[in-house]
Amino acid sequence: MKPQLSIFWFRRDLRLNDNTALFHALSENASVLPVFIFDTTILDTLENTYDRRLDFIHQALGHIKKQVQSLGSTLRVIHSSPLQAFQLLCNEFQVNSVYCNHDYEPYARERDAEIQSYLQKQGIAFLSFKDQCIFEKQEVVKDDGLPYTVFTPYSRKWKSKLELAHYKPYKTEEHFHHFFKTQPSPMPSLEQLGFQKTDMVFNPGPTLKEQLLRDYKEKRDFPALDASSRLSVYLRFGILSIRQLVAKALLHSETWLNELIWREFYMMILWHFPHVAKEAFKPSYNTIVWRNNEKEFELWCKGLTGFPIVDAGMRELNATGFMHNRVRMIVSSFLVKDLLIDWRWGEAYFASKLIDFDLSANNGGWQWAAGTGCDAAPYFRVFNPTEQQKKFDPDFVYIKKWVPEFGTKAYPHAMVDHAMARQRALLTYKTALNEVKQMTLFN
């Protein structure tokens, strides 16, 4: 006779404590098996076998596995498509229900719809909960029910709606005795998944220093300082609870809280306007004629543009999978405005490199830089990389760390004249928008 149980499906919530769906699964069922699926649909799209994110996830799962094994259970890790995984689990167990937390990205929505449909045919409940954000979908909208497309009024409404209940932690640990009792099950190695070990180091107990939060507003824009939390990857994969981070931000830094709200703003935009994943938020900007010079793009990717702060940022990204947020804005503006290369090229490059890659935030940031997105800077705002360097790395500390040949004959000359490039960008944008305007008038 098949063992009877419920399943908790880990996705972007790789922690046991303060996990919404896991709390409900354990508190509502006597026997819960935790499951993680290395989704072949996603893995097969990754071109590089040296992937820090995969390594990070693998290490995080190893930590969870040890935790649940100490409770007499196991973490079931499956390498297949989600549908095949649930077919396997339903053949092996009498599954009463499946619990998970909401995921808002286009592929995730399609995947969950497919799994829910399959489970319904088996008579199995599919129960999904809000966990990776404080407010979702329609929870923060204008008075007329329409979604916000500008950050400032969205953030004001977000803050006005916030109550203690929104960031109160779920005491999952009170129900740990309801994990399914079984022998440990093997977990596929990185090599078995088709990937290799990287330099990524998973910290099972990342902390957020109060002093860092207190200094965040004054120091956050200086890449040479150790003034950013470096917790974005832990938030991205749910090692840390958003509720825990919001509670800390409320105590110590409204500026840092605003960064968390920006994250939810872009998640909301992607939910309401899924076309942004492939096109400009503002349709009129789809008509821009990009130069898309492949050789110039390659120089940008390698950090060989001759603009030191741009090169430092790109080399930091290539070497570590991380880039300081101020520098992200500078390198993005340079690619799109100075080189007139389609923002989607840069977005895709970041997506392949960033350890904290998040579709909504990455897309939102790139469309902001390009002037094509919601709440974007006007197209005529173009970052001057030299002035940005003078302001945020005046002593070249960050630059010298990542561009050791800076100041020597080995360092390349600037690949473009910024003043000329700025005028070229303004003319290109203006021409595209005027053409759209003319077409609208004649239609």
N, C-alpha and C positions, 0 to 999 in steps of 0.2 A: 504493500500500500504506500502511495506517495506521501511524503511528509507534507503537512499543511502549514502554510506560512504566508506572510505578506512580504513584499519586496520594497526596499528603499533604493532608489536609483540615484547615485552620485553623478553630478555633472559639473556645474560651476560652483560647487559648495563643498569643497574638500576638507571638511572638519566635522567632528562629532558634536562639539558644544555649540549652543545657540544656533541650531540649524532648524528652520521652521518645519519643513516637511518631515525631517527625521524625528522631530519632537512629536508630530502628529502620528507618524507611523508607530512609534514605540509606545505612546500613551494610549493608542486606540487598538493595539494588537498585542497578543501574547507572544508572538514569535515573528521576528523581522530579520530577513536576510539582506545585508547591504551588498549592493552590486555596482560595479563600474564597468563601462564598456569602452574599450579602445576602438572607436568607430572607424572602420576601414574606409567609409565614405570620405572621411576627413583626412585620415592618414595617407591615403593614396594620392591626395593632391599635393602633399609636401614633397618638394623636389630635393631637399637636402637631408641626408640621413643624420647630419650633425644639427640637431634641433634642441636648443636649450629648454624650450617649453615642454617638449615631450619628456625630457629628463627630469624637469622640475615636477611635472605631474606624476611621473613614475616614483620619484622619491616621496612625494606627498602621500601617495597611495600606500607605499611601504610603511610609512608612519601610522596611517590609519589602520592598516592590517595588523600591526603589532598591538595597537590599542584594542581592537575588537577581539583579537586572539586572547588577550589577557582577561577578557570577559567571557571566554569560553565559546566564542563564535569565530567567524571568519569573514573576510571580504572576498567576495567572488569577483574576480577580474576576468573579463571575456574579451577576446580579440576577434571581432566580427562586425557585421552590420547590426544596428540595434534590433531590427526585425528578426534576424536569425538568432540573436541572443535571447530574445524573449520567447521565441519558439522553443529553443533549447531548455530554458528555465521552466516553461509550462509543461514540457514533456517530463521533466525531472521531478517537479513539485506540483502539489495542488495549491495554486496561487489564488489567494482570496482578493488581493488588491495590490496595486503598485502606487507608490508615493514618490513624488519628485518635486523640485522647485521650478518655478517658471523660468523659461529661457525665451528671450525676445527677438533673437536674430532670425532672419528669413529662413535659413536652412533648419534651424532648431524648431521653428514653428511647423514646418513641413514634416520633419521627423516625428515630432510629438503627435501630430494629427494621424500619421500612419500607425504609430504604436497604439494610440487610443482606439483607433478603429479595429485593430487586430484584437486588442484585449476585450473590447466590447463584445465581439463575436464569440469570445471564450467565456463571456459572463463575468469578466474580471473588471473591477472598478479601477479607473485611472484618476488619481487625485493629485492635483498640482497646486502649489502654494507660492506666495510672494516671499522672496528671501534675499535676492541680490540687490534690492533697492528699498528705499523707505516708501516712495510713492511710485506708482506705475500707471501705465495706460491712461485711463480717464480720471485719475485721482487728483491731478493738478491741471485744471483747464480754466479757460476764461469763464466769465459769468454767463456767456451765451453757450457754453458747452464745447466751444471749439478749442483745439490745442494751441498753446502758446508757440510762437515762432521767434520770440525775442527773449533773451535770457533774463534780463533784469526784472521785468514784471513776473516772469515764471518763478524766479528765486524768491521774490517777495511773497507770492501766493504760497510757495512751498514752505517758507518759514512761518507764515501765519497759520498754516494747517497743522504744523508739527506739535504733537503732544507726547507726553512721556510714554504712552502706550505704543507709539510708533517705533521707539528704540529700546524698549524693555526687552532684555534677553529671554530666550526660550530655555528653560531649565531641562535640557535634554538628558543630562546626566542622572536625573531622578528616575529615569525609565530604562537605563542601560541593561537592567536584568531581563528585558524583553527581547534582547537579541537572540536569534535562532541559535540553539546550542548544537554545535557540530565540530568536526575535526577541521584543522586548517586546510585550506585548498591552495594549490600552487598559483603563483602569479607569473605571467610571462615576463621574461627579461627584456631589456631594451633591444638586445640583439635579436631575440625571437620576434619582436615587433618590427624589425627591419631598421633599427636606429642604433646609434652609438653613444657612448658616454661622452658627456660634455664637461665644461668647467663650472656648470651650474651647481650651486650649493643651496640645498633646502634647509631653512631654519624652522624647526617645529614650533618655536615660541617667539616669533617676531614681536618687538615692542615698539611703542610710539612714545618718544621722549617728550615730556611736558615742556622742557626748555626749548626744544626744537619748534614746538607749536607756538610758544609765546614769541619766538623770534621770526616766525615764518613770514609775516607780512613784510618785514624789513629786509630779510636776507634771501628770500626764495628765488629772486631773479639772477643771482650771482652763481654761475656754474662752478666756480672754483671752490666755493664754500660747501661744507657738508651740512646743507640747510634744507634738503628735501627728505621726505620720510622714507623713500625707497620701498614703500609698501605696495606700490601699484600692482605688482605681480601677485602679491598675496591677496589683494582685494579682487583682482581679475579672476583668480581660480577659487576664491571663496575660502582660503585658509583663514582669513580674518572675516568676522561678521561686520557688515555695514552698520549694524546697530551699535556695535562696540565703538566703531570709529566716529560715528556721529556724536555719541555721548561724550567722547574725548574732545572733539572739536568744539562742542557747545561750551565746554569748561574753559578752553584755552585759546581758541583761534577762530574767529569768524571768517578770516581769509581762507583758512584751510577747509572750513565747512563749505564755503562757496565752491571750492574745487570739487568737493563731493557732490554738490548740487549740479555743477556743470556736467558731471558724469551722468546723472539722472536725466538732465535736460536732453543730452544727445541720445540717450536710450529712448526717451519719449519721442524724439524726432524720428528716429529709425522706425519705431512702432507705427506712428501715424502716417509717415511718409516713406514707405519702404523703397520708393524709387531712388532715394539718395544713395543707396548702396552702389548704384551703377551710373547715375546721372547727377547733374547739378540740381541742388534744391530749387534754384530759380531757373526755370526752363530756358529763359532767354540767354543764359550763359552757356548753353550747350552749343551755341553757334560760333564760339571763339575759335579762331584758326590758330592752332598751336604750331610752333616750329618743330617740336619733337625731334631734335637733333640727337641721334643715338650716341655719338661720340661725346657730346657735352653731358649727356645723362650719365655716361659711364664715369666721366671725371667727377661728377657730383657724387655718385655712389661711392667712389674710392676715396673721396676727400682730397681731391687734387685740383680744386677750382682756383687756387691762388688767393682766396679770401679766408684768412686763418680761422675765424670763428666758425665759418661754415665747414671747413675741413676738419676742425677739431671735433665738431658735433658728429659728423659722418664717421669719423674714425672711432670715436667712442661707441657709436652704435654698432659698427662692424666688429669691434673687439669684445664688446660686453653684452650687446642686446639691449642696452639702456641708453637713453639720451635725456639730458636735462630739459625741462619743459620750455624754458625761455629759448634754448637753442633749437628746439623742435620748430618753434615759430620762425626763427631766423632762417634755418636751412629750407623750410617749406616755402617761405616767401621768395628766397633766392631761386629755387628751382622753377617756381611758377611765374614769377614776375621778371626776374633778370634773364632767365633762359627761355621763358615762354614754353615750358614743357608741361604737358597735361598733368593736372594734379593727381589724376588716377595712376600715373606712372609712379609718382612719389608715394602715394597711398599704398600701392602694391609692394613697393620696396620696403617700406616700414612694416607692413604686415608680415613680410617674410623674415624680418630681423628682430622686431621688438619682442622682448620676453613678456611684456605686459600688454601685448596687442589685444585690443578690444575693438570690434568692428565699428560700433557706434561712435566711440571716442576718437578713433583714428580717422574715420570718415569726417566727423564733425570738425576736427582740427584742420584737416587738409582743405575742406571747403571753406573754413574760416580764412585760412591763409590765401586761398585763391579768390576770395570775394564772391564765390558762387553759392555759398550756403546760407542758412538762416542765421540771423543775428550776425552776419559777417561784417568785417571791416569793409568800407567802400572799396571798389576796385582800384581807386587812385591812391590808396594807402599802400606804399611799398617800403618795406624795411630796408634801410641802408646798412649793409653788414658791417661797414667800417665804423659807423656811428654807434651801432649796437655793441660792437667790441669795446669801444672807448667807454661806453656807459656801464657795461656789465662785466667786462674782463680787462680793466684798464692797465693792469700790470702784466698781462699776458700769462697769468698763472695757469689757467685752464688750457690755453692754447699751447703753451710749451709742454704741458703734460702729454697731449695727444699729437702734437705736430713738432717733434723734436728738431726737425731740420728748419723750422721757421727762423728767418733771419740769416740764413746761409744761402749760398748760390744754388744749393740743391732744391730749394723751395721754388715751386713754379710761379711765374708771373700771373697776375689776375687774368682770368680767361675772358673777361668781358669788362667793358667800361660801364660802371654802374649808372652814371648819369644818362648815357645813351640808352642803356637797357631799360631804364625806367620810362623814358619817353616812348620807346618802342612798345612797351607793355601798355601804357596808357592809350596810345593810338590804336593798338590791336583790340583792346577791350571796347573802346569808344566806337570803333568801326562796327564791331559785331553787334553792339547794343543798338546803334543807329539803324542798322539793317533790319533788326527785329522790329524796331519802332516803325520803320517805313512799311514793312510787310503788314503790320497790324493796322496801319492807317488805310492801306489799300484793300484790306480784307473787311 
